[in-house]
């Protein structure tokens, strides 16, 4: 799976580069460090669901795939340079204020607190460090880079902090005189980091002479199923799109030992498909049937909360059982403008030149975010999953086992997520309505 995330800041730029190669590592830390990591995963999951529900309002009955981790990491890097109400709005959208309350009860979320030991940024640093040292058979790489206008002056403290907390270095480019050349250079970097899955992160015209800083995050995940499907068993079968329509898709099929739980209250079944090493898993959330007039997911999507999602995907007390699985091959791609979604969630000042406060990033009083783009890719087949995503920000100067069924047949729309089990962080989340 691949994910891309990009933020545009207007002014006159600078750039940071962060690259990480992940092959997961089981966490053995306990006590405060473990609790802080859990609080970060809770914040990321809460943001994930907020983002999904808001995006679903304009993407009804459509496939959706995105990486909440990619968006959170890149947005957190932007928040590192924000101050005042701009920073507080970002903290609330990311649920960072809840992380701060967990780390230091009774304290109010501030940018300073975020940077302190136990704060959100230091927790991201700890998470990324743990992932980068992993030794799983799965491959997970996360890369961050800041592309900044060569003539623009960024505060050294901001550059030092992004380097220390996110291992991100600044790369100077000439947006003012060579915007198109800079755009191609950035696209080339994203393409490389995502294994060639995201080729045109920044379309023509997206970068111009007013661009000051582009913060880019890319994630690439490739994992093999712990128990692979056999290609010879894959055959075309009907997939119901709604109550009236269906399409023939390539349906994978196998019988094996899996963990599966049926949620009677939600009339839904949850299946865990572990990847080799079992540090990462894909979870499929499948309604029993199509009960509404669209995809059959409306009831499930309205009911899902962080607490419920945590409960639904907790398989610790679920036994392995012999399950026959029917799962479609699917390949999803997503491209999303994040500005309207984040504004709807409460992040408004950052995009308003009159109210944005990025004084922790530069002394220029007219810096604001202009655009934010997120692109993602996910492919599921007999061998496993490949996924990628990229996110970019542009800153501009203002101008239960006994009830488990024997057969799991995913022949109608479902939700899915890929989770790093030790840290409980969601890497990818989405909806498959039409494989």
C-alpha positions in Angstrom: 0.0 0.0 0.0 1.2 3.4 -0.8 0.3 6.8 0.6 1.3 10.3 -0.2 0.7 13.5 1.7 1.6 17.0 0.7 1.2 20.4 2.3 1.8 23.7 0.5 3.0 26.8 2.4 3.2 30.1 0.7 6.2 32.4 1.3 9.7 31.6 0.1 10.8 28.1 1.1 13.1 25.5 2.5 12.9 21.7 2.7 13.3 18.8 5.1 14.0 15.2 4.3 13.1 12.3 6.5 13.4 8.7 5.4 12.6 5.6 7.4 12.7 1.9 6.4 10.3 -0.1 8.5 10.2 -3.8 9.2 8.4 -4.0 12.4 9.7 -4.6 15.9 7.7 -5.9 18.8 7.5 -3.4 21.6 8.7 -4.7 24.9 8.4 -1.4 26.8 6.0 -1.2 29.6 4.9 1.5 32.1 4.8 5.1 31.1 6.4 4.7 27.7 3.9 2.0 26.8 0.9 4.1 28.0 2.1 7.1 26.0 2.4 5.0 22.8 -1.1 3.7 23.5 -2.4 7.3 23.9 -0.8 8.2 20.5 -2.5 5.2 18.8 -5.8 6.3 20.4 -5.3 9.8 19.0 -4.4 8.6 15.6 -7.4 6.2 15.5 -9.8 8.9 16.6 -8.4 11.2 13.9 -8.7 8.4 11.4 -12.4 7.9 12.1 -13.1 11.6 12.1 -11.4 12.0 8.8 -13.2 8.9 7.3 -16.6 10.1 8.4 -16.1 13.6 7.0 -14.7 12.3 3.7 -17.6 9.8 3.4 -20.0 12.7 3.3 -18.7 13.6 -0.2 -17.6 10.1 -1.2 -20.8 8.2 -0.6 -20.9 4.7 -2.1 -17.3 5.1 -3.4 -14.1 3.3 -2.6 -11.9 5.0 -0.1 -8.3 4.3 0.9 -6.0 6.6 2.9 -3.3 6.4 5.5 -4.2 8.2 8.8 -0.6 7.7 10.0 0.8 9.5 6.9 -1.6 12.4 7.4 -1.0 12.6 11.1 2.8 12.6 10.8 2.9 15.2 8.1 0.3 17.4 9.8 2.2 17.1 13.1 5.3 18.4 11.3 3.3 21.4 10.2 1.9 21.9 13.7 5.4 21.9 15.1 5.8 25.4 13.5 2.4 26.7 14.5 1.6 28.9 17.5 -1.5 30.2 19.3 -4.9 29.3 18.1 -3.5 27.9 14.9 -1.6 25.3 16.9 -4.5 24.6 19.2 -6.9 23.9 16.3 -4.4 21.4 14.9 -4.0 19.7 18.3 -7.8 19.2 18.6 -8.2 17.9 15.0 -5.3 15.4 15.6 -6.5 14.7 19.2 -3.1 15.7 20.4 -4.6 17.6 23.3 -5.9 14.2 24.5 -2.3 12.7 24.3 -1.0 15.7 26.3 -3.7 15.1 29.0 -2.7 11.5 29.2 1.0 12.2 29.5 0.5 15.1 31.9 -2.9 15.2 33.6 -4.2 18.7 34.2 -2.0 20.4 31.6 -3.3 22.3 28.7 -2.1 21.3 25.2 0.5 23.7 23.9 3.2 23.5 21.3 5.8 23.5 24.0 4.1 20.6 25.8 4.0 18.7 22.5 7.8 18.9 22.2 8.4 17.9 25.8 9.2 14.3 26.8 5.9 12.5 26.6 4.4 15.1 24.3 2.9 14.2 20.9 6.0 15.0 18.8 8.2 13.0 21.1 5.7 10.1 20.9 5.8 10.3 17.1 9.6 10.2 17.3 9.4 7.1 19.5 6.9 5.3 17.2 8.9 6.0 14.1 12.1 4.9 15.7 10.5 1.6 16.9 9.1 0.9 13.4 12.4 1.7 11.7 14.2 -0.9 13.9 11.7 -3.7 13.2 12.7 -7.1 11.8 9.5 -8.4 10.3 9.2 -10.0 6.9 6.9 -7.2 6.0 8.4 -4.1 4.5 7.3 -0.7 5.7 9.0 2.5 4.7 8.1 6.0 5.7 9.8 9.1 4.2 9.3 12.8 5.0 10.9 15.6 3.2 10.6 19.4 3.2 11.1 21.2 -0.1 11.7 24.9 0.6 12.3 28.0 -1.4 16.0 28.6 -1.5 15.7 32.3 -0.8 13.4 31.9 2.2 14.6 32.0 5.8 13.3 29.3 8.1 13.9 29.4 11.8 16.8 27.2 12.7 15.0 25.9 15.8 12.2 24.6 13.6 14.7 22.8 11.3 16.6 21.4 14.3 13.3 20.1 15.8 12.1 18.4 12.6 15.5 16.8 12.2 15.6 15.6 15.8 11.9 14.5 16.1 11.1 13.4 12.5 14.6 12.8 11.1 13.6 15.3 8.4 16.2 17.3 6.5 15.6 20.5 4.5 16.2 20.5 0.8 16.3 23.9 -0.9 14.6 24.3 -4.3 13.9 27.3 -6.5 10.1 27.6 -6.5 10.3 31.3 -7.4 12.3 30.9 -10.7 11.9 27.2 -11.5 8.6 26.0 -10.2 8.1 23.3 -12.9 11.6 21.9 -12.4 10.9 21.8 -8.6 7.6 20.0 -9.2 9.2 17.3 -11.3 11.9 16.8 -8.7 9.3 16.4 -6.0 7.3 14.0 -8.1 10.4 11.9 -8.7 11.1 11.7 -5.0 7.6 10.6 -4.2 7.7 8.0 -7.0 10.9 6.5 -5.7 9.7 6.4 -2.1 6.4 4.7 -3.0 7.9 2.0 -5.2 6.7 3.7 -8.4 3.0 3.4 -7.3 2.4 7.2 -7.0 3.8 8.8 -10.2 2.2 12.2 -10.3 1.8 13.4 -6.8 1.9 17.1 -7.8 -0.1 17.7 -11.1 0.9 20.5 -13.5 0.1 23.9 -12.1 0.0 22.7 -8.4 3.4 24.3 -7.7 4.1 27.9 -8.6 6.3 30.9 -7.8 4.3 31.7 -4.6 5.0 28.2 -3.1 7.3 28.6 -0.1 7.4 25.2 1.5 6.2 21.8 0.6 6.0 19.2 3.4 5.8 15.7 1.9 5.2 12.3 3.5 5.3 9.0 1.7 4.5 5.5 3.0 5.1 2.2 1.3 3.9 -1.1 2.8 4.4 -4.5 1.3 3.4 -7.7 3.2 2.8 -11.3 2.4 -0.1 -13.2 4.1 1.0 -15.5 6.9 -1.1 -18.1 5.0 -1.2 -17.3 1.3 -4.1 -17.9 -1.0 -3.5 -20.3 -3.9 -4.0 -18.6 -7.3 -5.5 -21.8 -8.8 -8.4 -21.4 -6.4 -9.2 -17.9 -7.5 -12.2 -17.6 -9.8 -14.8 -15.1 -11.0 -17.7 -14.8 -8.7 -20.5 -12.1 -8.2 -19.9 -9.2 -5.9 -23.0 -7.4 -4.8 -22.6 -3.6 -5.1 -26.1 -3.0 -3.6 -29.5 -4.7 -3.4 -30.0 -4.4 -7.1 -26.6 -4.6 -8.8 -23.6 -6.9 -8.9 -20.4 -7.4 -10.8 -18.2 -10.3 -11.4 -14.8 -10.1 -9.7 -11.8 -12.4 -9.1 -12.6 -14.0 -5.7 -9.8 -15.6 -3.7 -10.6 -18.7 -1.7 -9.0 -20.8 1.0 -9.7 -22.7 4.2 -7.4 -22.3 7.1 -6.9 -21.3 10.8 -8.0 -17.7 11.4 -9.4 -15.5 14.1 -12.9 -14.3 13.4 -15.6 -12.7 15.6 -19.2 -12.0 15.0 -20.7 -8.8 16.5 -24.4 -9.5 17.0 -25.3 -6.0 18.0 -23.8 -4.5 14.9 -24.8 -7.5 12.7 -21.2 -7.7 11.5 -18.3 -10.1 11.3 -14.6 -9.1 11.8 -11.9 -11.2 10.3 -8.1 -10.9 11.0 -5.8 -11.7 8.2 -2.2 -11.6 9.6 0.8 -10.9 7.5 4.0 -12.9 7.8 5.6 -12.3 11.2 2.1 -11.3 12.5 3.3 -7.8 13.4 0.9 -6.4 10.9 -2.7 -7.5 10.2 -5.5 -6.6 7.8 -8.9 -6.5 9.4 -12.1 -6.9 7.3 -15.3 -5.5 8.8 -18.1 -7.2 6.9 -21.9 -6.5 7.5 -24.0 -9.6 7.5 -26.0 -8.3 4.5 -26.9 -5.2 2.6 -29.6 -3.7 4.7 -29.9 -0.2 3.3 -30.4 1.3 -0.1 -26.8 2.0 -0.8 -23.7 -0.1 0.0 -25.0 -1.7 3.2 -22.3 0.1 5.2 -24.3 3.1 6.5 -25.3 1.5 9.9 -21.7 0.3 10.5 -20.1 3.6 9.5 -22.4 5.6 11.7 -21.9 3.3 14.7 -18.1 3.0 14.6 -16.2 4.9 17.3 -12.6 4.6 18.5 -13.8 2.6 21.5 -15.8 0.2 19.3 -13.2 -0.2 16.7 -10.6 -1.1 19.4 -13.0 -3.6 20.8 -13.9 -5.1 17.4 -10.3 -5.6 16.3 -9.1 -7.0 19.7 -8.5 -10.6 18.9 -6.5 -11.5 22.0 -9.2 -13.6 23.5 -10.3 -15.1 20.3 -9.3 -18.6 19.4 -8.0 -19.8 16.0 -10.7 -21.7 14.1 -11.1 -23.4 10.8 -12.6 -20.8 8.5 -13.4 -20.8 4.8 -12.7 -17.4 3.3 -13.9 -15.8 0.1 -12.2 -12.5 -0.4 -12.0 -10.4 -3.6 -8.8 -9.2 -5.2 -9.0 -5.5 -5.1 -6.9 -2.5 -6.2 -7.9 0.9 -4.9 -6.5 4.3 -5.6 -7.4 7.6 -3.9 -6.6 11.3 -4.4 -8.0 13.7 -1.8 -7.9 17.5 -1.3 -7.6 17.7 2.5 -8.3 21.4 3.0 -12.2 21.1 3.0 -12.1 18.0 5.2 -9.7 19.5 7.8 -11.6 22.8 7.8 -14.8 21.0 8.5 -13.1 19.2 11.4 -12.1 22.5 12.9 -8.7 23.4 11.4 -9.5 26.8 9.9 -6.8 29.3 10.9 -4.0 27.5 9.2 -5.5 28.1 5.8 -6.4 31.8 6.5 -3.6 34.3 5.8 -5.3 36.8 8.2 -5.3 34.3 11.2 -2.6 31.8 10.5 0.3 31.8 13.0 3.4 30.0 11.9 5.8 32.1 13.9 7.5 28.9 15.0 8.5 28.2 11.4 9.5 31.6 10.2 9.3 35.3 11.1 7.3 36.0 8.0 3.8 37.0 9.3 2.0 36.1 6.1 2.6 32.4 6.0 -0.4 30.1 5.7 -1.3 26.7 4.2 -2.7 26.9 0.7 -3.4 23.3 -0.2 -3.0 19.8 1.2 -3.0 16.7 -1.0 -3.2 13.0 -0.1 -2.8 10.2 -2.6 -3.0 6.5 -1.9 -2.8 3.1 -3.5 -3.7 -0.4 -2.2 -3.6 -3.8 -3.9 -4.7 -7.1 -2.3 -4.0 -10.4 -4.1 -3.2 -14.0 -3.3 0.3 -13.2 -2.1 -0.6 -10.3 0.2 -0.9 -6.5 0.1 1.1 -3.7 -1.4 0.1 -0.2 -0.4 1.4 3.3 -0.8 0.4 6.8 0.1 1.8 10.3 -0.1 0.6 13.5 1.5 1.7 17.1 0.7 1.1 20.5 2.3 1.7 23.7 0.5 2.5 26.8 2.5 2.0 30.1 0.7 2.5 33.8 1.5 -0.9 35.3 1.7 -2.0 36.9 -1.3 -16.8 -14.0 20.4 -15.6 -17.6 19.3 -18.7 -19.8 19.8 -20.7 -17.7 17.4 -18.0 -17.6 14.7 -19.5 -18.8 11.4 -17.7 -21.4 9.4 -17.7 -19.3 6.2 -16.6 -15.8 5.7 -17.8 -14.5 2.3 -16.8 -11.0 1.5 -19.1 -10.7 -1.6 -20.5 -7.3 -0.7 -19.1 -3.9 0.5 -16.8 -3.9 3.6 -14.5 -1.7 5.6 -10.8 -2.6 6.1 -7.8 -1.5 7.9 -4.1 -2.4 8.2 -2.7 -2.2 11.7 0.7 -2.4 13.4 -0.3 -4.8 16.2 2.4 -4.0 18.8 1.7 -0.2 18.8 -1.9 -0.6 17.7 -1.5 2.2 15.1 -3.6 2.1 12.0 -1.5 2.5 8.9 -4.3 2.3 6.3 -8.0 2.5 6.4 -10.7 2.4 3.8 -13.9 1.1 2.3 -14.2 -1.3 -0.6 -17.5 -0.9 -2.4 -16.5 -2.1 -5.8 -13.3 -4.2 -6.2 
